[in-house]
Every structure is written in structure tokens, then in C-alpha cells.
Amino acid sequence: MKRLKYGIIGLGFFGEKHAETLSGMPEVELAAFSTRRPDRLNSLADKFNVPKRYPDYRDLLNDPEIEAVSIVTHVDQHAEMAVAALNAGKHVFLEKPMADSVESGKRIVEAAGRAQGKFMTGHICRFDARMSEVKKIVDAGRIGNIVSIHATRNLPVNIGAEVLDKISPIAGDGVHDTDLMLWLTRSRISSVFAVSRNIHRHKNPDLGWVMYEFESGAVGVLESIWMLPENTPFKIDARMEIIGTAGAVYVNAGNGGVQVNDRSGFSRPDTMYWPEVHGRRLGALYTELAYFVNCVRNDLPLAVITPDESLAAVAAVTAAEKSCATGNKILL
């Protein structure tokens, strides 16, 4: 089969990770890049030997040779770009969160429903081998019915400072654990209560705590704190405790199994999400993008994550942000 001609819209840190990952797939041809920054556009296009370079993403979408795109931009641009890409007949991989509001998310879901191309939101944690194993354990009934989930996803203060003017901890990282809770419980959220604190006076708070009540009777609590000490020996503290009526599961997703002690102190390099292995970018990001590419090339349903499931996570974190602002419990 011929290679899938692929474009990337947005060439920040994670857009580059998409490029590194997709360039290692023999079934993909990286054919076009788009970003508004000419220097960044040309430097990355040169690095990956990408011939087509578009400062305006609309020109990329109008290119009939491009079959699929990754949209890796700020969340407030997602709806406009995703709807335009779907209307242009492209297969669309949209990084999480799907949208910055329920209304914008609904626009994307509606566009995906009528589009010829396939659509998927990049909820990478569903492609983490550890969480995939947890899903199998839960679905097999080995811990009974879930009654409680506690999730932690915290970052050092210096990383938080880089992104807190763009997105909040609840929407930025809390959406991961919100989606996982929905996935594992297979239940709708009925109510949300959340609090946040702005310590360093960025546009968004440094931390958020959220409590979800599920229609199944389960309770979910998530903490997303982006102000761990700067000398924290890992880039992310991600853990989850799932307690059921007949057992429990404990996940440490922040420990990749390697610790380094050198002149700069202790560190734990990533070995799970997008590690570089013998010159190739692998891990959960590779698994996720390879799944998308395989479904597109073989006309298979994108069953691991649906547009409606992505929208449910947006609705939940949006309600959590509203609860933070008002101090009230929000009913869904």
C-alpha cells in the first residue's frame, strides 16, 4: 500500500514530537508542515525533509495531496482548525483537550459526524501500556465494581511556569485523568466540585483539586498541581489508585524505571510516553499515532476513543473550572 501523505499543523514542543514519531513510521510520508513562525517552519521542515511549508494552515488543508493531519496547537484554536480540516476531507488527529468549551467541542463532534475523513482526539493515556492493562483488569471484573478513584498528575514549578499562561492544570492535565475515570467506570459524571489556587499569579491557577460523583455511585478525586519544587527528580508525578468492591489497582505512571544521579542531581528520564530508542521516537505516543494511521489506511473504526467520549471529558473539566470560579457544586 502507498504511504499516507501526512501534514502537521502546529510545530511547538509537541508538534515536533509528532514529527519525530511519524517520521519513524514506514507507512507515513511527512509531506507538509504549517506554523505561523517562518524560522521554525523552515528549520523543522529541513530537519525532516518535508517539502511543503505553509505559514497559513488553510493552504495546507487546501492541498489535495495531503490525506491526514495532526493538529497540535493551542486549545483555543482546535475547533476552528479541526472543523476546517474535516470539511476539507482530511483524516484528523487532534491533540487533547478536544476543545476549550462544550460548545466548541460540539462543533467538532458534528463536523466529524458528517465528514468523509476519520477523526480522533489524542488521549495518550489510553495508549499507555500500564493503563491498557488496568482497563483489562477492570473490565474482567477482577476488582468488582469501582467505588473510588484517586488520580495524581503533578509537575515541577518551572514546567508549570511555561504553560500556565496558556492552560490550567485541570484542563491541561486533569483532562487525562478525567478521561481515564470515564473510561474505567463506563459511567457518566453526575456532579463536580472543584477548587483551585493561584500562587504565582500566572493567567491560570497553579493547582486544582476536583471531585467527581458518577452515576454508578463511584467517586473520583483528581489533583493536578503544577508547582512541585524545581529540583524534583522527575518531570511528572502521575499515579492512580482504583478501589473496587473486590480489590484494588495501583498505578505509578510517573516512574519509568530509570533513575540517574549525576552532577545535576537526581532525575528520572521518560521511558514510557515518547522515549527515543535507537534513533526512533517510541512509547505511548507511537502506539497512539500508529493506531490512528492503521485505522485510516485500512478503513477501520477508531474505537479506542470516540468523539463523544472526548467531548464528555471536556464537559467535565469545563464544569470543574466553573465550580472553581463559583464555589458551587455543578450538576451535569
N, C-alpha and C positions, 0 to 999 in steps of 0.2 A: 504494500500500500504506500501511496505517496505520503510525504511528510506533511504535517499540519502547519500551515503558514500562520504564524502567531505574532501578535503585537502586544506591547506593554505600554500602558498609559500611566504615567507617574513613575519617576525614577529617583525617589528618595532612598533611604536605607533599605526598606523592604522591597521596593521596586527592583533594586539591584539584586536582592536575594532571589526574587523571582527569575531574573535574568540568569543568574548563576545556576539555578536549579533547572530551568527549562533548557539551557544550553547543553546540559548533560544528558538530555533525552534524545536518542537517535531518531525517534518518530516525530520530532518537532523541529521546525525551521524558524528560528528567530528572524523575522522579516522586517519588523517596524518598531520604532520607539517613538514615544511622544512625551515631551515635557516643555514647559514654557521657558526653561533656562537653557539657552543655546550652548554654553560651555559644557554643562552636564550632559546634554543631549549628544553632543559630538564625542565627548570623551568616552561615554559608555557605549555608544554605537561603534566607535573604533575598537574598543576593548572586546566586544562580542561579534565584530564583523557584521553588524546589522546595516543593510544598505539604505533602508528608507527611514527618514528622520523628519518628524513632523512637530513643529512648535505648537500647532493647534491640533488638539485631539480629533476635531471634526474632520480634518483632512485624512487622518488615519482611518477613521470609520468610513469615509467615502472611497477608500482604496478597495477595489473589488477583489484583489488578490488576498487580502487579509481575512482569514476564516474565523479566528478566535482571538480574544483579547483578555489580558489581566488588567483590571482597574485597581491601581494601588495608589490612591490619592487620599487627601483628607476627606473625612466622612461627610462634610457638608457639600462635597461635590459628587457624592456617589449617585444620588437619584438622577441628576441631570445626565451624567455620563452613561450610567447603566441603561437608562431608558433609551438614550440616543443609540447606544451600541446594539441593543436588542431590536430597535426599529430599523437599524441598518442591516439586520440579518446575521449579525455576528453571534458566535457562541461566547458567553460572558462568564468569566471568573471574577467575582467581586470580593475584595477583601472585607473582612468584618470590621466594625459592625455594618450590617446591610445599609443602614440609613441613620440620620440624626433625628428622625421623628417617625412616629407611626404613619403619618400622612405620606411622607416621602417613601417609606417602606411599602405602603400600599400601592403607590405608583409603580414601583419596581415589580411587585408581585403581579399586578395587572399586565404590565408590559411583557413579563416573562410568560404569562399565560397565553398571550396571543402571538408570541414570537415564533419564528421558524427555528431559531437557534436555541441551544440549551443554555441554562443559567444555573449558577451555583455560587453561594456565598462561602467564603473561606473560613470556616470554623475549624481551625487546625487541630484543636484538641480532640475532635472526633477521630482524627487520624493518628493520634499518639498511641503507640502500641500498648502502653500501660492502660489508657482509658478504654481502648478497644477490648482488652482482656476483662476489665471491670464490667463493661457492658454485657459481655457474655456471661459472666458470673451472676450478675443481677437478673438477666433475662432467664437464666436457667433456674431461678428460684432458690439459689443456694443460701441467700441471707434472708429469705422471706420477703415480706413487704417492707419497703423503705419507710422509716419513720423520721429519720433525721439525716441531714447532710450539712457538714461544715466545710467550707472551702476557704483557703488562704491563697492569695496571689499578690505578693508584695515585692516592691522594687526599691533599690537604693535611691537616695535623695538626688544624686547627680543625674541619674537617668530620668527620674520624675521631672526634674527641672527642664529637661529638654522637650518634654511633651505636654506639660500641664497647661500651657497657654493654648493648646490645640484641642485637648480632650480630657475628660475627667477620668479618675480611676474606676468609677463604676461603669461608665460607658466603654472605656478603653480596654480594661482587663476584666471587670466584673461580668461583662457580656460573655466571656469564655465560660465561667463557672455557672452563670445563669443558664446558658445553653446546655451545659452538661447536666445540670439538675433536671431540666425539662426532658432531656434525652433519657436519663436513667429512670426517672419516676414515671415517664409516659403519662404525665398528668398536667393539667392546666394549673397556672398560678391563680389563686383567688384573691389574695391581698398582699400588699407590700408595705413595709415600714422601713425607713432608712434614715440615717444621719450621716453628716459629713463635717469635716473640719478643714478650714483653710489656714494653714500655719505660716507658709512662706509667701503668701499674698500673690500667688500666680492667678491667672484668669479662672482656673478651676481649683477646687479643694485638693489638698494633699492626700486625703483619705476618705473612704466611705465604708460604712457598715450597712448591710442590707439583710432583712429577714423576710423570707417568702413563706406564705401559707399556701399549700397545694390542695386542690380539690380531693386528692387521695387521702388527705389527713397528714401528709408529711410536712415537716418544717425544714426550710433551708436557710442557712446563715452564710453570708459571704463577707469576707474582709478584703479590701483592696487598698493597700497603704503604699504610697509612693514616696516614702521618706525614711526608709531604713538608713542606718549610718553609711556614709560614703565608703568606708573601708569594709563593708560587708563582703564576705569572700565569695559571693555568688551574685549573678545578675537578676535572679528571680527566686523567690521563696514561694513555691507552689505546692500546696498539699490539699488533700481531701480525705475526709472521714465520712463513710457512708454506713449508717447503722440501720439494721432491719430487725424484724421480729424474730429472726432465727440466726442472726450472725452479723458480721460487720466486715467492711473492706477499708483498708488504709492505703493511701497512695501518696508517695513522695515524688512529685513531678519536678522538683527543683534540684534534685541530686542526680547528676548524670553519671556518677560512679567514679569520677576522677577528681582528685584534689592536688593542687600544686602549691608548694611552699618555696618561694624564691625571694629575691631582693625586694620585690614589690609587696610581699606578704602572701597570705593565703588566697587562692582563687579556685573556682570550680568551672572549668570550661564546659560549654554546651556539647553534649553528645547525643541529644535526642531530637531537637526541633529542626535545626538546619546545620549540622556539623559538616565540615569539609573532610572528606575521606578520599585520600589518594587523588586529590585534584577535583573531586566532584562534590557538589552540594547535595547531601542526602538527608535522612531523617524524616520527621513527620511532614515537613513541607514538601519533600519529594513525593512521599506517598500520596499526599493530598492532590498535588498537581498532576501526578501520573494517573490517578483515578479520574480526574476531570478529562484529561487528554484521551484516555482509553474510552471513556463513555462517549466523547464526541466522535472519535474516529470509528467506533463500532456501533454508533447509534443506540447506545444503551441508556436506560433511565438513570438519572443522578439520584439514587435512593438514599445515600448516607445522610444527606442534609437537603431538605426541601425549602423552597422559598417561604412557605407558610411557617415553617419551623424557625427560619431566620427572623421573620417578622415577629414571632412570639417573643424571641429574646430581646428584640428592640423595644417591644411594648413593655416588657418587664423592667428593663433598665431605665426607660423613659419614666415609668411610674415611680421608680426608686428616686430618680432625680427630682421629681415633683414632690415626693414625700420629704426629701431633704429640705426643699425650699419652703414647704408649708408647715412641716412638723406634724403632718397628719398621716394616718394610715390610708392608703389608696386601694380601692377595690377595683378589681379587673373583671 
